[in-house]
Amino acid sequence: MTPINIDRCVCYDTTFAAIDAWARAQSRVVTREDVRKEFGCGGGCKLCQPYIACALRTGQVVFHEIRVEEEID
């Protein structure tokens, strides 16, 4: 079976690495709402929201498993 690599918001074609780099450059804690305002990500189909939440929390920018809404913190 081929492993999956989830690395971006599909609606806005923005990588989680780009979001993480932007978030780290801010002088404050960045929320998913901040990401939506800056990039649009999380405001379309919303499937990227669990990945964005994890990326902001941990810095992980490539995922190999499907994450679901319940996993958002």
Rosetta blueprint (number, residue, H / E / L):
1 M L
2 T L
3 P L
4 I L
5 N L
6 I E
7 D L
8 R E
9 C E
10 V L
11 C L
12 Y L
13 D L
14 T E
15 T E
16 F H
17 A H
18 A H
19 I H
20 D H
21 A H
22 W H
23 A H
24 R H
25 A H
26 Q L
27 S L
28 R L
29 V L
30 V L
31 T L
32 R H
33 E H
34 D H
35 V H
36 R H
37 K H
38 E H
39 F H
40 G L
41 C L
42 G L
43 G L
44 G L
45 C L
46 K L
47 L L
48 C L
49 Q H
50 P H
51 Y H
52 I H
53 A H
54 C H
55 A H
56 L H
57 R H
58 T H
59 G L
60 Q L
61 V L
62 V L
63 F E
64 H L
65 E L
66 I L
67 R L
68 V L
69 E H
70 E H
71 E H
72 I L
73 D L
